[in-house]
Amino acid sequence: MVNTYDEIFDAALSLPPGLRAMLAEHLFKSLDAENQLEIDTLWAEEAEKRFQAVEQGEVTLISGEQVLRELRSRSK
């Protein structure tokens, strides 16, 4: 029986890449909060609202370079 961290880790590393990826995905999902589906839904709705605002010209976009410049100037 596998029961220590090192044994579990070694056993996981011995799996083929596809199975390791599936295991990693399942482990990652197990960390989700109980209400993760609700959180994901709310974020998806917010992303859609923001996308629509951009598409309809309701917001002014700025370049990533400008954002980084402004952030760097704040930290000085």
N, CA, C, O and CB atoms as a CASP TS submission, in Angstrom:
PFRMAT TS
TARGET T0000
AUTHOR 0000-0000-0000
METHOD Language model
MODEL 1
PARENT N/A
ATOM      1  N   MET     1       0.849  -1.192   0.000  1.00  0.00           N
ATOM      2  CA  MET     1       0.000   0.000   0.000  1.00  0.00           C
ATOM      3  C   MET     1       0.890   1.249   0.000  1.00  0.00           C
ATOM      4  O   MET     1       1.870   1.329   0.741  1.00  0.00           O
ATOM      5  CB  MET     1      -0.964   0.002   1.236  1.00  0.00           C
ATOM      6  N   VAL     2       0.530   2.215  -0.842  1.00  0.00           N
ATOM      7  CA  VAL     2       1.270   3.481  -0.941  1.00  0.00           C
ATOM      8  C   VAL     2       0.705   4.429   0.105  1.00  0.00           C
ATOM      9  O   VAL     2      -0.492   4.716   0.106  1.00  0.00           O
ATOM     10  CB  VAL     2       1.169   4.106  -2.388  1.00  0.00           C
ATOM     11  N   ASN     3       1.581   4.924   1.011  1.00  0.00           N
ATOM     12  CA  ASN     3       1.014   5.774   2.049  1.00  0.00           C
ATOM     13  C   ASN     3       1.855   6.973   2.460  1.00  0.00           C
ATOM     14  O   ASN     3       1.380   7.796   3.243  1.00  0.00           O
ATOM     15  CB  ASN     3       0.760   4.963   3.230  1.00  0.00           C
ATOM     16  N   THR     4       3.054   7.106   1.980  1.00  0.00           N
ATOM     17  CA  THR     4       3.800   8.316   2.317  1.00  0.00           C
ATOM     18  C   THR     4       3.817   9.240   1.105  1.00  0.00           C
ATOM     19  O   THR     4       3.593   8.815  -0.029  1.00  0.00           O
ATOM     20  CB  THR     4       5.251   7.972   2.773  1.00  0.00           C
ATOM     21  N   TYR     5       4.085  10.496   1.370  1.00  0.00           N
ATOM     22  CA  TYR     5       4.128  11.475   0.285  1.00  0.00           C
ATOM     23  C   TYR     5       5.105  11.047  -0.790  1.00  0.00           C
ATOM     24  O   TYR     5       4.771  11.060  -1.975  1.00  0.00           O
ATOM     25  CB  TYR     5       4.509  12.854   0.817  1.00  0.00           C
ATOM     26  N   ASP     6       6.309  10.666  -0.390  1.00  0.00           N
ATOM     27  CA  ASP     6       7.330  10.284  -1.375  1.00  0.00           C
ATOM     28  C   ASP     6       6.892   9.088  -2.202  1.00  0.00           C
ATOM     29  O   ASP     6       7.131   9.045  -3.409  1.00  0.00           O
ATOM     30  CB  ASP     6       8.648   9.970  -0.679  1.00  0.00           C
ATOM     31  N   GLU     7       6.249   8.111  -1.556  1.00  0.00           N
ATOM     32  CA  GLU     7       5.771   6.932  -2.292  1.00  0.00           C
ATOM     33  C   GLU     7       4.672   7.317  -3.288  1.00  0.00           C
ATOM     34  O   GLU     7       4.647   6.842  -4.423  1.00  0.00           O
ATOM     35  CB  GLU     7       5.245   5.861  -1.309  1.00  0.00           C
ATOM     36  N   ILE     8       3.770   8.184  -2.836  1.00  0.00           N
ATOM     37  CA  ILE     8       2.686   8.625  -3.718  1.00  0.00           C
ATOM     38  C   ILE     8       3.257   9.420  -4.888  1.00  0.00           C
ATOM     39  O   ILE     8       2.853   9.233  -6.035  1.00  0.00           O
ATOM     40  CB  ILE     8       1.653   9.479  -2.938  1.00  0.00           C
ATOM     41  N   PHE     9       4.191  10.300  -4.586  1.00  0.00           N
ATOM     42  CA  PHE     9       4.804  11.117  -5.637  1.00  0.00           C
ATOM     43  C   PHE     9       5.543  10.243  -6.640  1.00  0.00           C
ATOM     44  O   PHE     9       5.406  10.431  -7.848  1.00  0.00           O
ATOM     45  CB  PHE     9       5.766  12.149  -5.028  1.00  0.00           C
ATOM     46  N   ASP    10       6.322   9.291  -6.147  1.00  0.00           N
ATOM     47  CA  ASP    10       7.063   8.392  -7.041  1.00  0.00           C
ATOM     48  C   ASP    10       6.110   7.557  -7.889  1.00  0.00           C
ATOM     49  O   ASP    10       6.353   7.342  -9.076  1.00  0.00           O
ATOM     50  CB  ASP    10       7.989   7.471  -6.231  1.00  0.00           C
ATOM     51  N   ALA    11       5.029   7.090  -7.277  1.00  0.00           N
ATOM     52  CA  ALA    11       4.042   6.300  -8.025  1.00  0.00           C
ATOM     53  C   ALA    11       3.395   7.152  -9.114  1.00  0.00           C
ATOM     54  O   ALA    11       3.178   6.684 -10.231  1.00  0.00           O
ATOM     55  CB  ALA    11       2.958   5.733  -7.074  1.00  0.00           C
ATOM     56  N   ALA    12       3.088   8.407  -8.781  1.00  0.00           N
ATOM     57  CA  ALA    12       2.476   9.306  -9.766  1.00  0.00           C
ATOM     58  C   ALA    12       3.439   9.565 -10.919  1.00  0.00           C
ATOM     59  O   ALA    12       3.022   9.583 -12.077  1.00  0.00           O
ATOM     60  CB  ALA    12       2.063  10.640  -9.106  1.00  0.00           C
ATOM     61  N   LEU    13       4.717   9.764 -10.619  1.00  0.00           N
ATOM     62  CA  LEU    13       5.702  10.021 -11.665  1.00  0.00           C
ATOM     63  C   LEU    13       5.920   8.817 -12.572  1.00  0.00           C
ATOM     64  O   LEU    13       6.381   8.964 -13.704  1.00  0.00           O
ATOM     65  CB  LEU    13       7.013  10.430 -11.045  1.00  0.00           C
ATOM     66  N   SER    14       5.592   7.637 -12.081  1.00  0.00           N
ATOM     67  CA  SER    14       5.780   6.433 -12.894  1.00  0.00           C
ATOM     68  C   SER    14       4.649   6.243 -13.897  1.00  0.00           C
ATOM     69  O   SER    14       4.747   5.393 -14.782  1.00  0.00           O
ATOM     70  CB  SER    14       5.883   5.205 -11.999  1.00  0.00           C
ATOM     71  N   LEU    15       3.587   7.015 -13.775  1.00  0.00           N
ATOM     72  CA  LEU    15       2.465   6.922 -14.708  1.00  0.00           C
ATOM     73  C   LEU    15       2.848   7.508 -16.061  1.00  0.00           C
ATOM     74  O   LEU    15       3.727   8.367 -16.142  1.00  0.00           O
ATOM     75  CB  LEU    15       1.229   7.644 -14.144  1.00  0.00           C
ATOM     76  N   PRO    16       2.192   7.048 -17.123  1.00  0.00           N
ATOM     77  CA  PRO    16       2.404   7.669 -18.439  1.00  0.00           C
ATOM     78  C   PRO    16       1.946   9.135 -18.400  1.00  0.00           C
ATOM     79  O   PRO    16       1.099   9.497 -17.584  1.00  0.00           O
ATOM     80  CB  PRO    16       1.632   6.883 -19.554  1.00  0.00           C
ATOM     81  N   PRO    17       2.501   9.973 -19.275  1.00  0.00           N
ATOM     82  CA  PRO    17       2.178  11.405 -19.244  1.00  0.00           C
ATOM     83  C   PRO    17       0.680  11.716 -19.252  1.00  0.00           C
ATOM     84  O   PRO    17       0.236  12.594 -18.513  1.00  0.00           O
ATOM     85  CB  PRO    17       2.816  12.079 -20.414  1.00  0.00           C
ATOM     86  N   GLY    18      -0.089  11.028 -20.054  1.00  0.00           N
ATOM     87  CA  GLY    18      -1.524  11.302 -20.114  1.00  0.00           C
ATOM     88  C   GLY    18      -2.222  11.051 -18.800  1.00  0.00           C
ATOM     89  O   GLY    18      -3.078  11.832 -18.384  1.00  0.00           O
ATOM     90  N   LEU    19      -1.857   9.960 -18.143  1.00  0.00           N
ATOM     91  CA  LEU    19      -2.464   9.659 -16.848  1.00  0.00           C
ATOM     92  C   LEU    19      -1.987  10.631 -15.776  1.00  0.00           C
ATOM     93  O   LEU    19      -2.758  11.001 -14.890  1.00  0.00           O
ATOM     94  CB  LEU    19      -2.146   8.223 -16.433  1.00  0.00           C
ATOM     95  N   ARG    20      -0.721  11.050 -15.847  1.00  0.00           N
ATOM     96  CA  ARG    20      -0.226  12.061 -14.897  1.00  0.00           C
ATOM     97  C   ARG    20      -1.020  13.357 -15.050  1.00  0.00           C
ATOM     98  O   ARG    20      -1.375  14.000 -14.062  1.00  0.00           O
ATOM     99  CB  ARG    20       1.291  12.329 -15.116  1.00  0.00           C
ATOM    100  N   ALA    21      -1.293  13.731 -16.301  1.00  0.00           N
ATOM    101  CA  ALA    21      -2.066  14.955 -16.546  1.00  0.00           C
ATOM    102  C   ALA    21      -3.470  14.823 -15.976  1.00  0.00           C
ATOM    103  O   ALA    21      -3.986  15.763 -15.370  1.00  0.00           O
ATOM    104  CB  ALA    21      -2.134  15.264 -18.055  1.00  0.00           C
ATOM    105  N   MET    22      -4.093  13.661 -16.166  1.00  0.00           N
ATOM    106  CA  MET    22      -5.436  13.444 -15.617  1.00  0.00           C
ATOM    107  C   MET    22      -5.412  13.499 -14.096  1.00  0.00           C
ATOM    108  O   MET    22      -6.292  14.093 -13.474  1.00  0.00           O
ATOM    109  CB  MET    22      -6.002  12.092 -16.088  1.00  0.00           C
ATOM    110  N   LEU    23      -4.394  12.873 -13.498  1.00  0.00           N
ATOM    111  CA  LEU    23      -4.264  12.892 -12.042  1.00  0.00           C
ATOM    112  C   LEU    23      -4.085  14.320 -11.546  1.00  0.00           C
ATOM    113  O   LEU    23      -4.717  14.731 -10.573  1.00  0.00           O
ATOM    114  CB  LEU    23      -3.080  12.016 -11.588  1.00  0.00           C
ATOM    115  N   ALA    24      -3.224  15.072 -12.219  1.00  0.00           N
ATOM    116  CA  ALA    24      -2.997  16.470 -11.820  1.00  0.00           C
ATOM    117  C   ALA    24      -4.284  17.276 -11.908  1.00  0.00           C
ATOM    118  O   ALA    24      -4.581  18.076 -11.021  1.00  0.00           O
ATOM    119  CB  ALA    24      -1.913  17.116 -12.702  1.00  0.00           C
ATOM    120  N   GLU    25      -5.046  17.066 -12.971  1.00  0.00           N
ATOM    121  CA  GLU    25      -6.311  17.789 -13.126  1.00  0.00           C
ATOM    122  C   GLU    25      -7.281  17.437 -12.007  1.00  0.00           C
ATOM    123  O   GLU    25      -7.929  18.320 -11.445  1.00  0.00           O
ATOM    124  CB  GLU    25      -6.945  17.476 -14.488  1.00  0.00           C
ATOM    125  N   HIS    26      -7.382  16.160 -11.683  1.00  0.00           N
ATOM    126  CA  HIS    26      -8.287  15.744 -10.604  1.00  0.00           C
ATOM    127  C   HIS    26      -7.837  16.302  -9.256  1.00  0.00           C
ATOM    128  O   HIS    26      -8.666  16.736  -8.455  1.00  0.00           O
ATOM    129  CB  HIS    26      -8.367  14.213 -10.534  1.00  0.00           C
ATOM    130  N   LEU    27      -6.529  16.292  -9.002  1.00  0.00           N
ATOM    131  CA  LEU    27      -6.037  16.851  -7.752  1.00  0.00           C
ATOM    132  C   LEU    27      -6.301  18.348  -7.679  1.00  0.00           C
ATOM    133  O   LEU    27      -6.698  18.869  -6.636  1.00  0.00           O
ATOM    134  CB  LEU    27      -4.547  16.573  -7.596  1.00  0.00           C
ATOM    135  N   PHE    28      -6.076  19.037  -8.798  1.00  0.00           N
ATOM    136  CA  PHE    28      -6.314  20.475  -8.835  1.00  0.00           C
ATOM    137  C   PHE    28      -7.790  20.787  -8.589  1.00  0.00           C
ATOM    138  O   PHE    28      -8.119  21.697  -7.827  1.00  0.00           O
ATOM    139  CB  PHE    28      -5.864  21.056 -10.184  1.00  0.00           C
ATOM    140  N   LYS    29      -8.669  20.032  -9.232  1.00  0.00           N
ATOM    141  CA  LYS    29     -10.105  20.259  -9.034  1.00  0.00           C
ATOM    142  C   LYS    29     -10.535  19.984  -7.602  1.00  0.00           C
ATOM    143  O   LYS    29     -11.484  20.594  -7.110  1.00  0.00           O
ATOM    144  CB  LYS    29     -10.909  19.387  -9.982  1.00  0.00           C
ATOM    145  N   SER    30      -9.842  19.069  -6.929  1.00  0.00           N
ATOM    146  CA  SER    30     -10.211  18.751  -5.550  1.00  0.00           C
ATOM    147  C   SER    30      -9.944  19.924  -4.613  1.00  0.00           C
ATOM    148  O   SER    30     -10.448  19.947  -3.491  1.00  0.00           O
ATOM    149  CB  SER    30      -9.449  17.521  -5.072  1.00  0.00           C
ATOM    150  N   LEU    31      -9.152  20.901  -5.068  1.00  0.00           N
ATOM    151  CA  LEU    31      -8.855  22.073  -4.250  1.00  0.00           C
ATOM    152  C   LEU    31      -9.918  23.157  -4.370  1.00  0.00           C
ATOM    153  O   LEU    31      -9.925  24.118  -3.601  1.00  0.00           O
ATOM    154  CB  LEU    31      -7.513  22.638  -4.634  1.00  0.00           C
ATOM    155  N   ASP    32     -10.816  22.998  -5.339  1.00  0.00           N
ATOM    156  CA  ASP    32     -11.853  24.001  -5.556  1.00  0.00           C
ATOM    157  C   ASP    32     -12.734  24.163  -4.332  1.00  0.00           C
ATOM    158  O   ASP    32     -12.998  23.211  -3.598  1.00  0.00           O
ATOM    159  CB  ASP    32     -12.702  23.633  -6.758  1.00  0.00           C
ATOM    160  N   ALA    33     -13.176  25.383  -4.134  1.00  0.00           N
ATOM    161  CA  ALA    33     -14.109  25.675  -3.053  1.00  0.00           C
ATOM    162  C   ALA    33     -15.443  24.998  -3.348  1.00  0.00           C
ATOM    163  O   ALA    33     -15.735  24.641  -4.490  1.00  0.00           O
ATOM    164  CB  ALA    33     -14.294  27.209  -2.874  1.00  0.00           C
ATOM    165  N   GLU    34     -16.233  24.830  -2.317  1.00  0.00           N
ATOM    166  CA  GLU    34     -17.542  24.193  -2.487  1.00  0.00           C
ATOM    167  C   GLU    34     -18.392  24.925  -3.516  1.00  0.00           C
ATOM    168  O   GLU    34     -19.156  24.302  -4.253  1.00  0.00           O
ATOM    169  CB  GLU    34     -18.281  24.137  -1.154  1.00  0.00           C
ATOM    170  N   ASN    35     -18.261  26.217  -3.565  1.00  0.00           N
ATOM    171  CA  ASN    35     -19.085  27.023  -4.456  1.00  0.00           C
ATOM    172  C   ASN    35     -18.323  27.427  -5.722  1.00  0.00           C
ATOM    173  O   ASN    35     -18.625  28.462  -6.316  1.00  0.00           O
ATOM    174  CB  ASN    35     -19.580  28.267  -3.726  1.00  0.00           C
ATOM    175  N   GLN    36     -17.340  26.625  -6.140  1.00  0.00           N
ATOM    176  CA  GLN    36     -16.509  26.980  -7.284  1.00  0.00           C
ATOM    177  C   GLN    36     -17.329  27.134  -8.562  1.00  0.00           C
ATOM    178  O   GLN    36     -17.042  28.017  -9.371  1.00  0.00           O
ATOM    179  CB  GLN    36     -15.433  25.933  -7.487  1.00  0.00           C
ATOM    180  N   LEU    37     -18.338  26.295  -8.755  1.00  0.00           N
ATOM    181  CA  LEU    37     -19.167  26.401  -9.951  1.00  0.00           C
ATOM    182  C   LEU    37     -19.859  27.764  -9.999  1.00  0.00           C
ATOM    183  O   LEU    37     -19.938  28.386 -11.058  1.00  0.00           O
ATOM    184  CB  LEU    37     -20.209  25.265  -9.989  1.00  0.00           C
ATOM    185  N   GLU    38     -20.356  28.219  -8.863  1.00  0.00           N
ATOM    186  CA  GLU    38     -20.995  29.538  -8.795  1.00  0.00           C
ATOM    187  C   GLU    38     -19.974  30.638  -9.087  1.00  0.00           C
ATOM    188  O   GLU    38     -20.268  31.581  -9.823  1.00  0.00           O
ATOM    189  CB  GLU    38     -21.642  29.761  -7.403  1.00  0.00           C
ATOM    190  N   ILE    39     -18.789  30.518  -8.517  1.00  0.00           N
ATOM    191  CA  ILE    39     -17.731  31.503  -8.746  1.00  0.00           C
ATOM    192  C   ILE    39     -17.362  31.544 -10.229  1.00  0.00           C
ATOM    193  O   ILE    39     -17.250  32.620 -10.815  1.00  0.00           O
ATOM    194  CB  ILE    39     -16.485  31.175  -7.888  1.00  0.00           C
ATOM    195  N   ASP    40     -17.175  30.370 -10.829  1.00  0.00           N
ATOM    196  CA  ASP    40     -16.829  30.303 -12.253  1.00  0.00           C
ATOM    197  C   ASP    40     -17.909  30.924 -13.119  1.00  0.00           C
ATOM    198  O   ASP    40     -17.612  31.615 -14.094  1.00  0.00           O
ATOM    199  CB  ASP    40     -16.597  28.859 -12.675  1.00  0.00           C
ATOM    200  N   THR    41     -19.174  30.677 -12.762  1.00  0.00           N
ATOM    201  CA  THR    41     -20.295  31.245 -13.515  1.00  0.00           C
ATOM    202  C   THR    41     -20.293  32.764 -13.422  1.00  0.00           C
ATOM    203  O   THR    41     -20.481  33.452 -14.426  1.00  0.00           O
ATOM    204  CB  THR    41     -21.631  30.688 -13.000  1.00  0.00           C
ATOM    205  N   LEU    42     -20.084  33.282 -12.228  1.00  0.00           N
ATOM    206  CA  LEU    42     -20.051  34.740 -12.048  1.00  0.00           C
ATOM    207  C   LEU    42     -18.900  35.373 -12.822  1.00  0.00           C
ATOM    208  O   LEU    42     -19.071  36.431 -13.427  1.00  0.00           O
ATOM    209  CB  LEU    42     -19.930  35.091 -10.561  1.00  0.00           C
ATOM    210  N   TRP    43     -17.720  34.732 -12.811  1.00  0.00           N
ATOM    211  CA  TRP    43     -16.584  35.259 -13.567  1.00  0.00           C
ATOM    212  C   TRP    43     -16.863  35.218 -15.067  1.00  0.00           C
ATOM    213  O   TRP    43     -16.498  36.142 -15.794  1.00  0.00           O
ATOM    214  CB  TRP    43     -15.309  34.466 -13.243  1.00  0.00           C
ATOM    215  N   ALA    44     -17.503  34.158 -15.527  1.00  0.00           N
ATOM    216  CA  ALA    44     -17.833  34.052 -16.954  1.00  0.00           C
ATOM    217  C   ALA    44     -18.808  35.164 -17.346  1.00  0.00           C
ATOM    218  O   ALA    44     -18.665  35.769 -18.408  1.00  0.00           O
ATOM    219  CB  ALA    44     -18.440  32.656 -17.280  1.00  0.00           C
ATOM    220  N   GLU    45     -19.782  35.428 -16.505  1.00  0.00           N
ATOM    221  CA  GLU    45     -20.735  36.510 -16.772  1.00  0.00           C
ATOM    222  C   GLU    45     -20.024  37.859 -16.804  1.00  0.00           C
ATOM    223  O   GLU    45     -20.289  38.683 -17.680  1.00  0.00           O
ATOM    224  CB  GLU    45     -21.850  36.525 -15.710  1.00  0.00           C
ATOM    225  N   GLU    46     -19.131  38.082 -15.860  1.00  0.00           N
ATOM    226  CA  GLU    46     -18.380  39.348 -15.824  1.00  0.00           C
ATOM    227  C   GLU    46     -17.510  39.499 -17.061  1.00  0.00           C
ATOM    228  O   GLU    46     -17.438  40.581 -17.643  1.00  0.00           O
ATOM    229  CB  GLU    46     -17.509  39.426 -14.559  1.00  0.00           C
ATOM    230  N   ALA    47     -16.851  38.421 -17.464  1.00  0.00           N
ATOM    231  CA  ALA    47     -16.015  38.467 -18.663  1.00  0.00           C
ATOM    232  C   ALA    47     -16.855  38.799 -19.889  1.00  0.00           C
ATOM    233  O   ALA    47     -16.435  39.582 -20.742  1.00  0.00           O
ATOM    234  CB  ALA    47     -15.284  37.129 -18.865  1.00  0.00           C
ATOM    235  N   GLU    48     -18.031  38.210 -19.976  1.00  0.00           N
ATOM    236  CA  GLU    48     -18.915  38.491 -21.113  1.00  0.00           C
ATOM    237  C   GLU    48     -19.365  39.951 -21.101  1.00  0.00           C
ATOM    238  O   GLU    48     -19.410  40.585 -22.155  1.00  0.00           O
ATOM    239  CB  GLU    48     -20.143  37.558 -21.088  1.00  0.00           C
ATOM    240  N   LYS    49     -19.698  40.493 -19.931  1.00  0.00           N
ATOM    241  CA  LYS    49     -20.088  41.899 -19.823  1.00  0.00           C
ATOM    242  C   LYS    49     -18.959  42.812 -20.293  1.00  0.00           C
ATOM    243  O   LYS    49     -19.183  43.772 -21.030  1.00  0.00           O
ATOM    244  CB  LYS    49     -20.479  42.240 -18.375  1.00  0.00           C
ATOM    245  N   ARG    50     -17.752  42.498 -19.855  1.00  0.00           N
ATOM    246  CA  ARG    50     -16.600  43.321 -20.237  1.00  0.00           C
ATOM    247  C   ARG    50     -16.319  43.217 -21.729  1.00  0.00           C
ATOM    248  O   ARG    50     -15.990  44.214 -22.371  1.00  0.00           O
ATOM    249  CB  ARG    50     -15.358  42.905 -19.443  1.00  0.00           C
ATOM    250  N   PHE    51     -16.444  42.028 -22.278  1.00  0.00           N
ATOM    251  CA  PHE    51     -16.251  41.834 -23.714  1.00  0.00           C
ATOM    252  C   PHE    51     -17.267  42.650 -24.504  1.00  0.00           C
ATOM    253  O   PHE    51     -16.922  43.319 -25.478  1.00  0.00           O
ATOM    254  CB  PHE    51     -16.363  40.344 -24.080  1.00  0.00           C
ATOM    255  N   GLN    52     -18.513  42.586 -24.076  1.00  0.00           N
ATOM    256  CA  GLN    52     -19.565  43.341 -24.764  1.00  0.00           C
ATOM    257  C   GLN    52     -19.314  44.844 -24.665  1.00  0.00           C
ATOM    258  O   GLN    52     -19.548  45.575 -25.628  1.00  0.00           O
ATOM    259  CB  GLN    52     -20.945  42.998 -24.175  1.00  0.00           C
ATOM    260  N   ALA    53     -18.842  45.310 -23.513  1.00  0.00           N
ATOM    261  CA  ALA    53     -18.542  46.731 -23.344  1.00  0.00           C
ATOM    262  C   ALA    53     -17.450  47.158 -24.306  1.00  0.00           C
ATOM    263  O   ALA    53     -17.520  48.247 -24.876  1.00  0.00           O
ATOM    264  CB  ALA    53     -18.122  47.030 -21.900  1.00  0.00           C
ATOM    265  N   VAL    54     -16.441  46.315 -24.496  1.00  0.00           N
ATOM    266  CA  VAL    54     -15.365  46.617 -25.446  1.00  0.00           C
ATOM    267  C   VAL    54     -15.924  46.621 -26.865  1.00  0.00           C
ATOM    268  O   VAL    54     -15.673  47.549 -27.634  1.00  0.00           O
ATOM    269  CB  VAL    54     -14.204  45.587 -25.320  1.00  0.00           C
ATOM    270  N   GLU    55     -16.672  45.594 -27.204  1.00  0.00           N
ATOM    271  CA  GLU    55     -17.234  45.476 -28.558  1.00  0.00           C
ATOM    272  C   GLU    55     -18.134  46.660 -28.908  1.00  0.00           C
ATOM    273  O   GLU    55     -18.162  47.100 -30.058  1.00  0.00           O
ATOM    274  CB  GLU    55     -18.025  44.172 -28.689  1.00  0.00           C
ATOM    275  N   GLN    56     -18.863  47.173 -27.931  1.00  0.00           N
ATOM    276  CA  GLN    56     -19.793  48.274 -28.177  1.00  0.00           C
ATOM    277  C   GLN    56     -19.137  49.642 -27.998  1.00  0.00           C
ATOM    278  O   GLN    56     -19.808  50.670 -28.089  1.00  0.00           O
ATOM    279  CB  GLN    56     -20.986  48.155 -27.252  1.00  0.00           C
ATOM    280  N   GLY    57     -17.841  49.656 -27.746  1.00  0.00           N
ATOM    281  CA  GLY    57     -17.120  50.919 -27.623  1.00  0.00           C
ATOM    282  C   GLY    57     -17.444  51.697 -26.360  1.00  0.00           C
ATOM    283  O   GLY    57     -17.273  52.916 -26.323  1.00  0.00           O
ATOM    284  N   GLU    58     -17.910  51.013 -25.331  1.00  0.00           N
ATOM    285  CA  GLU    58     -18.288  51.685 -24.088  1.00  0.00           C
ATOM    286  C   GLU    58     -17.094  51.953 -23.175  1.00  0.00           C
ATOM    287  O   GLU    58     -17.210  52.697 -22.201  1.00  0.00           O
ATOM    288  CB  GLU    58     -19.312  50.855 -23.349  1.00  0.00           C
ATOM    289  N   VAL    59     -15.957  51.353 -23.484  1.00  0.00           N
ATOM    290  CA  VAL    59     -14.761  51.538 -22.655  1.00  0.00           C
ATOM    291  C   VAL    59     -13.598  51.951 -23.543  1.00  0.00           C
ATOM    292  O   VAL    59     -13.575  51.668 -24.740  1.00  0.00           O
ATOM    293  CB  VAL    59     -14.415  50.240 -21.867  1.00  0.00           C
ATOM    294  N   THR    60     -12.645  52.620 -22.933  1.00  0.00           N
ATOM    295  CA  THR    60     -11.439  53.004 -23.660  1.00  0.00           C
ATOM    296  C   THR    60     -10.340  52.012 -23.309  1.00  0.00           C
ATOM    297  O   THR    60     -10.011  51.821 -22.138  1.00  0.00           O
ATOM    298  CB  THR    60     -11.006  54.471 -23.320  1.00  0.00           C
ATOM    299  N   LEU    61      -9.788  51.397 -24.316  1.00  0.00           N
ATOM    300  CA  LEU    61      -8.718  50.431 -24.094  1.00  0.00           C
ATOM    301  C   LEU    61      -7.371  51.128 -24.066  1.00  0.00           C
ATOM    302  O   LEU    61      -7.155  52.118 -24.766  1.00  0.00           O
ATOM    303  CB  LEU    61      -8.732  49.348 -25.176  1.00  0.00           C
ATOM    304  N   ILE    62      -6.469  50.602 -23.251  1.00  0.00           N
ATOM    305  CA  ILE    62      -5.098  51.098 -23.245  1.00  0.00           C
ATOM    306  C   ILE    62      -4.170  49.899 -23.453  1.00  0.00           C
ATOM    307  O   ILE    62      -4.509  48.764 -23.119  1.00  0.00           O
ATOM    308  CB  ILE    62      -4.765  51.860 -21.903  1.00  0.00           C
ATOM    309  N   SER    63      -3.014  50.176 -24.002  1.00  0.00           N
ATOM    310  CA  SER    63      -2.085  49.093 -24.322  1.00  0.00           C
ATOM    311  C   SER    63      -1.459  48.517 -23.058  1.00  0.00           C
ATOM    312  O   SER    63      -1.393  49.175 -22.020  1.00  0.00           O
ATOM    313  CB  SER    63      -0.991  49.589 -25.271  1.00  0.00           C
ATOM    314  N   GLY    64      -1.008  47.288 -23.171  1.00  0.00           N
ATOM    315  CA  GLY    64      -0.311  46.651 -22.069  1.00  0.00           C
ATOM    316  C   GLY    64       0.934  47.417 -21.685  1.00  0.00           C
ATOM    317  O   GLY    64       1.278  47.505 -20.506  1.00  0.00           O
ATOM    318  N   GLU    65       1.621  47.982 -22.690  1.00  0.00           N
ATOM    319  CA  GLU    65       2.820  48.774 -22.413  1.00  0.00           C
ATOM    320  C   GLU    65       2.496  49.971 -21.540  1.00  0.00           C
ATOM    321  O   GLU    65       3.244  50.293 -20.617  1.00  0.00           O
ATOM    322  CB  GLU    65       3.465  49.240 -23.714  1.00  0.00           C
ATOM    323  N   GLN    66       1.379  50.634 -21.830  1.00  0.00           N
ATOM    324  CA  GLN    66       0.988  51.796 -21.028  1.00  0.00           C
ATOM    325  C   GLN    66       0.649  51.364 -19.601  1.00  0.00           C
ATOM    326  O   GLN    66       1.017  52.042 -18.641  1.00  0.00           O
ATOM    327  CB  GLN    66      -0.220  52.523 -21.673  1.00  0.00           C
ATOM    328  N   VAL    67      -0.041  50.256 -19.465  1.00  0.00           N
ATOM    329  CA  VAL    67      -0.380  49.756 -18.129  1.00  0.00           C
ATOM    330  C   VAL    67       0.892  49.504 -17.331  1.00  0.00           C
ATOM    331  O   VAL    67       0.997  49.908 -16.173  1.00  0.00           O
ATOM    332  CB  VAL    67      -1.224  48.459 -18.222  1.00  0.00           C
ATOM    333  N   LEU    68       1.859  48.833 -17.956  1.00  0.00           N
ATOM    334  CA  LEU    68       3.114  48.539 -17.259  1.00  0.00           C
ATOM    335  C   LEU    68       3.869  49.803 -16.888  1.00  0.00           C
ATOM    336  O   LEU    68       4.441  49.894 -15.802  1.00  0.00           O
ATOM    337  CB  LEU    68       3.996  47.653 -18.117  1.00  0.00           C
ATOM    338  N   ARG    69       3.873  50.790 -17.800  1.00  0.00           N
ATOM    339  CA  ARG    69       4.533  52.063 -17.486  1.00  0.00           C
ATOM    340  C   ARG    69       3.903  52.706 -16.261  1.00  0.00           C
ATOM    341  O   ARG    69       4.604  53.168 -15.361  1.00  0.00           O
ATOM    342  CB  ARG    69       4.456  53.025 -18.686  1.00  0.00           C
ATOM    343  N   GLU    70       2.576  52.731 -16.231  1.00  0.00           N
ATOM    344  CA  GLU    70       1.879  53.358 -15.102  1.00  0.00           C
ATOM    345  C   GLU    70       2.141  52.605 -13.810  1.00  0.00           C
ATOM    346  O   GLU    70       2.335  53.222 -12.762  1.00  0.00           O
ATOM    347  CB  GLU    70       0.375  53.423 -15.369  1.00  0.00           C
ATOM    348  N   LEU    71       2.149  51.279 -13.869  1.00  0.00           N
ATOM    349  CA  LEU    71       2.425  50.496 -12.668  1.00  0.00           C
ATOM    350  C   LEU    71       3.846  50.724 -12.164  1.00  0.00           C
ATOM    351  O   LEU    71       4.079  50.847 -10.961  1.00  0.00           O
ATOM    352  CB  LEU    71       2.203  49.014 -12.944  1.00  0.00           C
ATOM    353  N   ARG    72       4.786  50.777 -13.095  1.00  0.00           N
ATOM    354  CA  ARG    72       6.177  51.002 -12.697  1.00  0.00           C
ATOM    355  C   ARG    72       6.355  52.381 -12.079  1.00  0.00           C
ATOM    356  O   ARG    72       7.119  52.547 -11.128  1.00  0.00           O
ATOM    357  CB  ARG    72       7.109  50.846 -13.900  1.00  0.00           C
ATOM    358  N   SER    73       5.643  53.374 -12.623  1.00  0.00           N
ATOM    359  CA  SER    73       5.782  54.732 -12.076  1.00  0.00           C
ATOM    360  C   SER    73       5.195  54.821 -10.674  1.00  0.00           C
ATOM    361  O   SER    73       5.638  55.654  -9.884  1.00  0.00           O
ATOM    362  CB  SER    73       5.097  55.757 -12.996  1.00  0.00           C
ATOM    363  N   ARG    74       4.229  54.001 -10.348  1.00  0.00           N
ATOM    364  CA  ARG    74       3.629  54.007  -9.002  1.00  0.00           C
ATOM    365  C   ARG    74       4.578  53.420  -7.966  1.00  0.00           C
ATOM    366  O   ARG    74       4.536  53.795  -6.794  1.00  0.00           O
ATOM    367  CB  ARG    74       2.312  53.222  -9.000  1.00  0.00           C
ATOM    368  N   SER    75       5.424  52.508  -8.395  1.00  0.00           N
ATOM    369  CA  SER    75       6.296  51.830  -7.430  1.00  0.00           C
ATOM    370  C   SER    75       7.582  52.592  -7.131  1.00  0.00           C
ATOM    371  O   SER    75       8.405  52.126  -6.344  1.00  0.00           O
ATOM    372  CB  SER    75       6.644  50.460  -7.938  1.00  0.00           C
ATOM    373  N   LYS    76       7.765  53.755  -7.748  1.00  0.00           N
ATOM    374  CA  LYS    76       8.980  54.545  -7.520  1.00  0.00           C
ATOM    375  C   LYS    76       8.802  55.506  -6.397  1.00  0.00           C
ATOM    376  O   LYS    76       9.726  56.250  -6.070  1.00  0.00           O
ATOM    377  CB  LYS    76       9.376  55.293  -8.758  1.00  0.00           C
TER
END
